[in-house]
Amino acid sequence: MPILFKNALVVDATEFGARDGAVYVENGQIRDTAFSGRVPENCRVFDLKGKSLMPGLIDCHVHVVASMMNLAQNAALPDPLAVLRSVPIMRGMLERGFTTVRDVGGAPVALADAQVQGLIAGPKLIVCGKALSKTGGHTDFRQKYDVREPHRNDHRFGSLGRIADGPEEVRHACREELRQGARFIKVMANGGVGSPTDPIDWFGYSEDELRAAVSEARDAHTYVSAHLYTAAGIKRAVECGVRSLEHCNLIDDETAALAAAAGAVAVPTLTIFEAQAREGEKIGLPKENRPKLDMVRSAGFKSIEILRNAGVKMAYGTDLLGETHEYQNEEFRYRSEVLSSTEVLASATTTAAALIGAGERLGVIREGATADLLVVRGNPLRNIDLLAAPLHNIRMVVQNGGVVIERGF
């Protein structure tokens, strides 16, 4: 059914900013942004006086299979239970205004296909399959005395990653994920907060291993995303050709300049560290992992400033786990402490869309774009914090031209 949004304040992060418009949607696409013709008889008409119409949000760092904070326990869940636990996580993201997300470890292509086929309500999924980790790296959740078979969870639905050691194993793992439909490759290139035996400053992979992953991704006309914290780890990854730099909390000015020159995109994730600090230990983050959390959390806001000053493009990311998924929109508030509303909005729309290869179709309101749209109280370009309270301020969610969430005006 066609839709007309009249008397709208049309808002996006392009050079047009905010402008008055009447947006006509038909067959899943935006057909006209200044509609003035005869309204078809079967058209739904919404008067948006006093409200904004903006693109659907894109979160470029999620784990929809992570229904538990303790990722070792999550990986061990029986597949049917892990699948069913992911369903409300995806529904919640859609209700918060995220019409597309990039899953950077865990979700299989089949889950993305289930969403496309209408079997699951949720955002469109851009997936990498399982993230790749070395033995003892960020998706190896065995405690130090655990000598059980290391690959036992590699293909479990609830596992965020799989283990691959050496350039040839890395190549093989990349090819397997790409064969199954992965849209990009994810590697764990530093230690991590949630894993037991890897200090934050560990190099997750050697240069040869990183180059093997980058080579396979390029041959498949895609890119590598890397879990990273330290300046040394980021420098190594950028020099090896990694394009998407996740987290980046401990970056420095020199490394940020290198990343900018290489055209890399950063995906900071402030929300997860704040959520883990508040309640992580109560919901499954091992107590002994707290020092690692404190190390990266303390530098998070400064890293945003360093990246901005260097001119590194930043996409929106949250990295939430378990019960903390509900805090997905808090990232808007945290980033607004350093960035302008337009910069933050761009991170969740235009910059995010470019990173996932959908810059002409998503993240903008223009003729020919996919009709993923939000109706919002107020103007997010003046106050981005409006998006931090989605259940109050996001009154409608449109996905592929259909109204999927309607809360009334």
For each residue, the residues with C-beta under 8 A, 3 or more apart:
1: 42 43 44
2: 24 25 26 40 42 43 44
3: 24 25 26 43 44 45 46 371 398 401 403
4: 22 23 24 25 35 39 43 44 45 46
5: 8 22 23 24 25 46 48 53 373 375
6: 22 35 45 46 47 48
7: 20 22 47 48 49
8: 5 20 21 22 23 48 51 52 53
9: 18 19 20 21 48 51 52 53 379
10: 16 18 19 20 21 23 33 52 53 54 365
11: 17 18 52 53 54 345 365 376 379 380 381
12: 16 17 54 55 345 349 350 363 364 365
13: 342 345 346 349 350 351 363
14: 17 350 364 366
15:
16: 10 12 19
17: 11 12 14 342 381
18: 9 10 11 52 379 381
19: 9 10 16
20: 7 8 9 10
21: 8 9 10 33 34 53 365
22: 4 5 6 7 8 32 33 34 35 36
23: 4 5 8 10 30 32 33 35 53 365 373
24: 2 3 4 5 30 31 32 33 35
25: 2 3 4 5 28 29 30 31 371 373 398 401
26: 2 3 29 31 401
27: 401
28: 25 370 371 400 401 402
29: 25 26 368 369 370 371 401
30: 23 24 25 33 365 366 367 368 369 370 371 373
31: 24 25 26 35 367
32: 22 23 24 35 37 367
33: 10 21 22 23 24 30 365 366 367
34: 21 22
35: 4 6 22 23 24 31 32
36: 22
37: 32
38:
39: 4 43 45
40: 2 43
41:
42: 1 2
43: 1 2 3 4 39 40
44: 1 2 3 4 403
45: 3 4 6 39
46: 3 4 5 6 375 396 409
47: 6 7
48: 5 6 7 8 9 51 52 53 375 409
49: 7
50: 377
51: 8 9 48 375 376 377 378 395 409
52: 8 9 10 11 18 48 375 376 377 378 379 380
53: 5 8 9 10 11 21 23 48 365 373 374 375 376
54: 10 11 12 345 349 365 373 374 376 380
55: 12 349 362 363 364 365 369 372 373 374
56: 97 98 99 100 362 372 373 374 397 398 399
57: 96 97 98 99 100 316 348 349 374 387
58: 98 99 100 101 102 315 316 348 349 352 353 356 362 363
59: 62 93 98 101 102 123 316 317 318 328 348 352
60: 101 102 104 244 267 315 316 317 352 355 356
61: 102 104 246 267 269 315 316 317 318 319
62: 59 93 101 102 103 104 317 318 319 320
63: 66 103 104 105 106 107 160 319 320 321
64: 86 89 90 93 101 103 106 107 111 122 125
65: 74 82 86 103 106 107 111 157 158 159 160
66: 63 71 74 89 106 158 160 320 321 322
67: 74 77 82 85 86 89 158 322
68: 71 73 74 77 158 284 321 322
69: 194 276 280 283 284 285 321 322 323 324
70: 73 74 194 284 285 286 322
71: 66 68 74 75 139 141 160 194 195 321
72: 75 76 141 142 196
73: 68 70 76 77 284
74: 65 66 67 68 70 71 77 82 158 159 160 321 322
75: 71 72 141 153 156 158 159 160
76: 72 73 153 156 158
77: 67 68 73 74 81 82 85 156 157 158
78: 81 82
79: 82 83 156 157 158
80: 83 84
81: 77 78 84 85
82: 65 67 74 77 78 79 85 86 156 157 158
83: 79 80 86 87 111 157
84: 80 81 87
85: 67 77 81 82 88 89 158
86: 64 65 67 82 83 89 90 107 111 157
87: 83 84 90 91 120 122
88: 85 91 92
89: 64 66 67 85 86 92 93 122 325
90: 64 86 87 93 94 115 120 121 122 123 125
91: 87 88 94 95 120 121 122
92: 88 89 95 96 325 326 328
93: 59 62 64 89 90 96 98 101 122 123 325 328
94: 90 91 97 98 99 121 122 123 397 399 404 405
95: 91 92 390 391 397 405
96: 57 92 93 328 329 390 391 394
97: 56 57 94 329 374 387 390 394 397
98: 56 57 58 59 93 94 101 123 328
99: 56 57 58 94 123 124 362 372 374 397 398 399
100: 56 57 58 123 124 125 126 352 356 358 362 372
101: 58 59 60 62 64 93 98 123 124 125 126
102: 58 59 60 61 62 125 126 127 352 355 356
103: 62 63 64 65 106 107 125 126 127 128
104: 60 61 62 63 128 131 186 225 227 246
105: 63 128 130 131 139 160 161 186
106: 63 64 65 66 103 130 131 157 158 159 160 161
107: 63 64 65 86 103 111 112 125 127 129
108: 111 112 127 129 157 180
109: 112 113 127 129 180 181 182
110: 113 114
111: 64 65 83 86 107 108 114 115 120 125 127
112: 107 108 109 115 116 124 125 126 127 181
113: 109 110 116 117
114: 110 111 117 119 120
115: 90 111 112 118 119 120 121 122 123 124 125
116: 112 113 124
117: 113 114
118: 115
119: 114 115
120: 87 90 91 111 114 115
121: 90 91 94 115 404
122: 64 87 89 90 91 93 94 115 125
123: 59 90 93 94 98 99 100 101 115 399
124: 99 100 101 112 115 116 399
125: 64 90 100 101 102 103 107 111 112 115 122
126: 100 101 102 103 112 183 184 356
127: 102 103 107 108 109 111 112 181 182 183
128: 103 104 105 131 177 182 183 184 185 186 225
129: 107 108 109 176 177 180 181 182
130: 105 106 139 154 155 159 160 161 162 173 177
131: 104 105 106 128 138 139 160 161 162 186 187 188 227
132: 139 161 162 163 164 170 173 174 185 186 187 188 205 213
133: 137 138 139 140 161 162 163 164 187 188 204
134: 137 140 163 164 165 188 204 205 209
135: 140 150 163 165
136: 140 197 198
137: 133 134 140 163 188 191 192 195 198 202 204 205
138: 131 133 161 188 190 191 192 194 195 198 204 227
139: 71 105 130 131 132 133 159 160 161 162 163 188 195
140: 133 134 135 136 137 150 163 195 197 198
141: 71 72 75 153 194 195 196
142: 72 146 148 150 196 197
143: 146 196 197
144: 196 197
145:
146: 142 143
147:
148: 142 152
149: 152
150: 135 140 142 163
151: 154 162 163
152: 148 149
153: 75 76 141 156 158 159
154: 130 151 159 162 163
155: 130 159 162
156: 75 76 77 79 82 153 159
157: 65 77 79 82 83 86 106 108
158: 65 66 67 68 74 75 76 77 79 82 85 106 153
159: 65 74 75 106 130 139 153 154 155 156 162
160: 63 65 66 71 74 75 105 106 130 131 139
161: 105 106 130 131 132 133 138 139 186 188
162: 130 131 132 133 139 151 154 155 159 173
163: 132 133 134 135 137 139 140 150 151 154
164: 132 133 134 169 170 172 173
165: 134 135 169 170
166: 169 170 209
167: 170 171 208 209 211 212
168: 171 172 212
169: 164 165 166 172 173
170: 132 164 165 166 167 173 174 187 205 209 212 213 216
171: 167 168 174 175 212 213 215 216
172: 164 168 169 175 176
173: 130 132 162 164 169 170 176 177
174: 132 170 171 177 178 185 212 213 216 217
175: 171 172 178 179 216
176: 129 172 173 179 180
177: 128 129 130 173 174 180 182 185
178: 174 175 181 182 185 216 217 220 222
179: 175 176
180: 108 109 129 176 177
181: 109 112 127 129 178
182: 109 127 128 129 177 178 185
183: 126 127 128 222 356 357
184: 126 128 217 222 223 224 225 244
185: 128 132 174 177 178 182 213 216 217 222 223 224 225
186: 104 105 128 131 132 161 224 225 226 227
187: 131 132 133 170 204 205 209 210 213 224 225 226 227 242
188: 131 132 133 134 137 138 139 161 192 204 205 226 227
189: 203 204 205 210 226 227 228 233 236 237 242
190: 138 200 201 202 203 204 227 228 229 230 233
191: 137 138 195 198 199 200 201 202 204 229 292
192: 137 138 188 195 198 200 227 292
193: 200 273 276 285 289 292 293 296
194: 69 70 71 138 141 285 289 321
195: 71 137 138 139 140 141 191 192 198
196: 72 141 142 143 144 286 288 289
197: 136 140 142 143 144
198: 136 137 138 140 191 192 195 202 204
199: 191 202 292
200: 190 191 192 193 229 230 250 292 295 296
201: 190 191 229 230 232 233
202: 137 190 191 198 199
203: 189 190 206 232 233 236
204: 133 134 137 138 187 188 189 190 191 198 226 227 233
205: 132 134 137 170 187 188 189 209 210 213
206: 203 209 210
207: 210 211 236 239 240
208: 167 211 212
209: 134 166 167 170 187 205 206 212 213
210: 187 189 205 206 207 213 214 224 226 236 237 240 241 242
211: 167 207 208 214 215 240 241
212: 167 168 170 171 174 208 209 215 216
213: 132 170 171 174 185 187 205 209 210 216 217 224
214: 210 211 217 218 224 240 241 242
215: 171 211 212 218 219
216: 170 171 174 175 178 185 212 213 219 220
217: 174 178 184 185 213 214 220 222 223 224
218: 214 215 221 222 223 241
219: 215 216
220: 178 216 217
221: 218
222: 178 183 184 185 217 218
223: 184 185 217 218 242 243 244
224: 184 185 186 187 210 213 214 217 241 242 243 244
225: 104 128 184 185 186 187 242 243 244 245 246 267
226: 186 187 188 189 204 210 237 242 244 245 246
227: 104 131 138 186 187 188 189 190 192 204 246 247
228: 189 190 233 234 237 245 246 247 248
229: 190 191 200 201 233 247 248 249 250 296
230: 190 200 201 233 234 250 251
231: 234 235 250 251 252 254 255
232: 201 203 235 236
233: 189 190 201 203 204 228 229 230 236 237
234: 228 230 231 237 238 245 248 251 255 259
235: 231 232 238 239 255 258
236: 189 203 207 210 232 233 239 240
237: 189 210 226 228 233 234 240 242 245
238: 234 235 241 242 245 255 258 259 262 264
239: 207 235 236 258
240: 207 210 211 214 236 237
241: 210 211 214 218 224 238
242: 187 189 210 214 223 224 225 226 237 238 245 264
243: 223 224 225 263 264 265
244: 60 184 223 224 225 226 264 265 267 315 355
245: 225 226 228 234 237 238 242 248 259 264 265 266 267
246: 61 104 225 226 227 228 267 269 317 319
247: 227 228 229 267 268 269 296 319
248: 228 229 234 245 251 266 267 268 303 307
249: 229 268 273 296 297 299 300 303
250: 200 229 230 231 295 296 299 303
251: 230 231 234 248 255 256 259 266 303 306 307
252: 231 255 256 306
253: 256 257 306 309 310
254: 231 257 258
255: 231 234 235 238 251 252 258 259
256: 251 252 253 259 260 306 307 309 310 312
257: 253 254 260 261 310
258: 235 238 239 254 255 261 262
259: 234 238 245 251 255 256 262 264 266 307 310 312
260: 256 257 263 264 310 311 312
261: 257 258
262: 238 258 259
263: 243 260
264: 238 242 243 244 245 259 260 312
265: 243 244 245 312 313 314 315 351 354 355
266: 245 248 251 259 307 312 313 314 315
267: 60 61 225 244 245 246 247 248 314 315 316 317 355
268: 247 248 249 300 303 304 307 314 317 335
269: 61 246 247 272 273 317 318 319 331
270: 273 274 300 301 304 331 334 335
271: 274 275 318 319 320 324 327 328 330 331 334
272: 269 275 276 318 319 320 321 324
273: 193 249 269 270 276 277 293 296 297 300
274: 270 271 277 278 297 327 330 334
275: 271 272 278 279 280 320 324 327 330
276: 69 193 272 273 279 280 285 293 297 324
277: 273 274 280 293 294 297
278: 274 275
279: 275 276 282 283 323 324
280: 69 275 276 277 283 284 285 290 293
281: 285 286 287 290
282: 279
283: 69 279 280 322 323 324
284: 68 69 70 73 280 322
285: 69 70 193 194 276 280 281 289 290 293
286: 70 196 281 289
287: 281 290
288: 196 291
289: 193 194 196 285 286 292 293
290: 280 281 285 287 293 294
291: 288 294 295
292: 191 192 193 199 200 289 295 296
293: 193 273 276 277 280 285 289 290 296 297
294: 277 290 291 297 298
295: 200 250 291 292 298 299
296: 193 200 229 247 249 250 273 292 293 299 300
297: 249 273 274 276 277 293 294 300
298: 294 295
299: 249 250 295 296 302 303
300: 249 268 270 273 296 297 303 304
301: 270 304 305 334 337 338
302: 299 305 306
303: 248 249 250 251 268 299 300 306 307
304: 268 270 300 301 307 308 314 335 338 339
305: 301 302 308 309 338
306: 251 252 253 256 302 303 309 310
307: 248 251 256 259 266 268 303 304 310 312 314
308: 304 305 311 312 314 338 339 343
309: 253 256 305 306
310: 253 256 257 259 260 306 307
311: 260 308
312: 256 259 260 264 265 266 307 308
313: 265 266 351 354
314: 265 266 267 268 304 307 308 339 343 347 351
315: 58 60 61 244 265 266 267 347 348 351 352 355
316: 57 58 59 60 61 267 331 344 347 348 351 352
317: 59 60 61 62 246 267 268 269 331
318: 59 61 62 269 271 272 327 328 331
319: 61 62 63 246 247 269 271 272
320: 62 63 66 271 272 275 324 325 327 328
321: 63 66 68 69 71 74 194 272 324 325
322: 66 67 68 69 70 74 283 284 325
323: 69 279 283 326
324: 69 271 272 275 276 279 283 320 321 327
325: 89 92 93 320 321 322 328
326: 92 323
327: 271 274 275 318 320 324 330
328: 59 92 93 96 98 271 318 320 325 331
329: 96 97 332 333 387 388 389 390
330: 271 274 275 327 333 334 388
331: 269 270 271 316 317 318 328 334 335
332: 329 335 336 344 348 384 385 387 388
333: 329 330 336 337 384 385 388
334: 270 271 274 301 330 331 337
335: 268 270 304 331 332 338 339 343 344 347 384
336: 332 333 339 340 341 344 384 385
337: 301 333 334
338: 301 304 305 308 335
339: 304 308 314 335 336 343 344 347
340: 336 343 344
341: 336 344 345 380 381 382 383 384
342: 13 17 345 346 381
343: 308 314 335 339 340 346 347
344: 316 332 335 336 339 340 341 347 348 384
345: 11 12 13 54 341 342 348 349 380 381 384
346: 13 342 343 349 350 351
347: 314 315 316 335 339 343 344 351 352
348: 57 58 59 315 316 332 344 345 352 387
349: 12 13 54 55 57 58 345 346 352 353 362 363 364
350: 12 13 14 346 353 354 359 363 364
351: 13 265 313 314 315 316 346 347 354 355 363
352: 58 59 60 100 102 315 316 347 348 349 355 356 362 363
353: 58 349 350 356 358 359 361 362 363 364
354: 265 313 350 351 357 358 359 363
355: 60 102 244 265 267 315 351 352
356: 58 60 100 102 126 183 352 353 362
357: 183 354
358: 100 353 354 361 362 363 370
359: 350 353 354 362 363
360: 364 368 369
361: 353 358 369 370
362: 55 56 58 99 100 349 352 353 356 358 359 369 370 372
363: 12 13 55 58 349 350 351 352 353 354 358 359
364: 12 14 55 349 350 353 360 369
365: 10 11 12 21 23 30 33 53 54 55 369 373
366: 14 30 33 369
367: 30 31 32 33
368: 29 30 360
369: 29 30 55 360 361 362 364 365 366
370: 28 29 30 358 361 362 400 401
371: 3 25 28 29 30 398 400 401
372: 55 56 99 100 362 398 399 400
373: 5 23 25 30 53 54 55 56 365 396 397 398
374: 53 54 55 56 57 97 99 394 396 397 398
375: 5 46 48 51 52 53 394 395 396 398 409
376: 11 51 52 53 54 380 386 387 393 394 395
377: 50 51 52 386 392 393 395
378: 51 52 382 383 386 393
379: 9 11 18 52 382 383 386
380: 11 52 54 341 345 376 383 384 386 387
381: 11 17 18 341 342 345 384
382: 341 378 379
383: 341 378 379 380 386
384: 332 333 335 336 341 344 345 380 381 387 388
385: 332 333 336 388 389
386: 376 377 378 379 380 383 389 393
387: 57 97 329 332 348 376 380 384 390 393 394
388: 329 330 332 333 384 385
389: 329 385 386 392 393
390: 95 96 97 329 387 393 394
391: 95 96 394 407
392: 377 389
393: 376 377 378 386 387 389 390
394: 96 97 374 375 376 387 390 391 397 405 407
395: 51 375 376 377 406 407 408 409
396: 46 373 374 375 403 405 406 407
397: 56 94 95 97 99 373 374 394 403 404 405 406
398: 3 25 56 99 371 372 373 374 375 401 402 403 404
399: 56 94 99 123 124 372 402 404
400: 28 370 371 372
401: 3 25 26 27 28 29 370 371 398
402: 28 398 399
403: 3 44 396 397 398 406
404: 94 121 397 398 399
405: 94 95 394 396 397
406: 395 396 397 403
407: 391 394 395 396
408: 395
409: 46 48 51 375 395
